[in-house]
Amino acid sequence: MTDYLPKEVLEGLEAARKADLKKKSRLRVRVGEDMYRVLRFWDGGFALDAENAPNLRGLVDLYNGGAHLYQCLIVATAEEDGQMLYEFKRNTAAVDRAPLDFVRDENAPAGLLERPDA
């Protein structure tokens, strides 16, 4: 058995691997109005397809489908195996409301109801 494969076969295998990663991933990076599909995601960063990915740097938003997950400050670090790698400088979870600057009592009322005759 030989360890050598023709260039066309290697390119076909790489294209199939990329297509499979794109199909499985719901993660997307949004930069302004542009969206890019995330191929890989790990604690310290993520990877995009090098063919379509610009040399991103700065503030981006990370989505899982339509759900906003993170607001990230990123920098492009390297390109390897057809993927552009980006590392997080800051990765903040997105929330749908402002954080409280005080401790909320467990038994605090949920709201105030007024009397109709008042």
C-alpha positions in Angstrom: 0.0 0.0 0.0 1.2 3.5 -0.8 1.0 6.7 1.2 0.8 8.9 -1.9 -2.5 10.1 -3.3 -2.9 12.2 -6.4 -3.3 15.9 -6.0 -6.9 15.8 -7.4 -7.9 13.2 -4.9 -6.5 15.2 -2.0 -8.3 18.3 -3.2 -11.5 16.4 -3.4 -11.1 15.0 0.1 -10.4 18.5 1.5 -13.5 19.9 -0.3 -15.7 17.2 1.1 -14.3 17.7 4.6 -15.0 21.5 4.4 -18.5 20.9 3.0 -19.2 18.5 5.9 -18.0 21.1 8.5 -20.1 23.8 6.9 -23.2 21.6 7.0 -22.8 20.6 10.6 -22.1 24.0 12.0 -24.9 26.5 12.9 -22.4 29.0 14.3 -21.9 32.2 12.4 -19.8 35.3 12.9 -21.3 38.7 12.0 -19.1 41.6 11.1 -21.2 44.7 10.2 -23.7 43.3 7.6 -21.5 40.3 6.6 -22.0 36.8 8.0 -19.4 34.0 7.9 -20.0 30.4 8.8 -17.8 29.0 11.6 -16.1 25.7 10.8 -14.6 25.1 14.2 -15.1 26.6 17.7 -13.0 26.2 20.8 -12.5 28.0 24.2 -9.9 30.3 22.8 -11.2 31.1 19.3 -12.7 29.8 16.1 -11.9 29.0 12.5 -13.4 30.2 9.2 -13.0 29.0 5.7 -9.8 30.7 4.4 -11.3 31.2 0.9 -14.1 33.4 2.1 -12.7 34.8 5.4 -11.2 38.3 5.4 -8.4 39.1 7.8 -10.8 40.0 10.6 -9.7 42.1 13.6 -11.8 43.9 16.2 -15.4 43.5 17.5 -17.6 40.7 16.0 -20.8 39.0 17.1 -21.1 35.2 17.3 -24.5 33.6 16.7 -25.9 30.1 16.9 -28.6 30.2 14.3 -30.6 33.2 15.3 -29.4 33.3 19.0 -26.8 35.9 19.8 -24.2 34.1 21.9 -21.2 36.3 22.3 -19.7 39.7 21.5 -16.0 39.1 20.9 -12.9 41.1 20.3 -10.8 39.0 18.0 -7.5 38.9 16.1 -6.5 36.7 13.1 -3.6 34.5 14.1 -2.8 32.0 11.4 -4.0 30.1 8.3 -3.7 26.3 8.3 -5.3 23.5 6.3 -7.5 26.0 4.4 -8.9 27.5 7.6 -8.3 31.0 9.0 -7.8 30.9 12.7 -9.0 33.7 15.1 -8.3 34.1 18.8 -10.4 35.8 21.4 -8.9 38.8 23.1 -12.3 39.2 24.9 -15.3 37.0 24.8 -18.4 38.3 26.5 -21.7 36.4 26.7 -24.6 38.3 25.2 -27.5 39.0 27.5 -31.0 40.2 26.7 -31.2 42.6 29.6 -29.0 45.0 31.5 -27.2 43.5 34.5 -28.4 44.5 38.0 -26.1 46.6 40.2 -27.7 45.3 43.4 -28.7 42.0 45.0 -32.4 41.2 44.3 -34.3 39.8 47.3 -35.8 36.3 46.8 -39.1 37.4 48.2 -39.3 40.8 46.5 -42.6 41.5 44.7 -42.6 41.0 41.0 -44.6 44.2 40.4 -47.0 46.7 41.9 -50.8 46.4 41.4 -52.9 49.4 42.0 -56.5 49.4 43.3 -59.1 50.0 40.7 -61.0 52.4 43.0 -57.9 54.5 43.8 
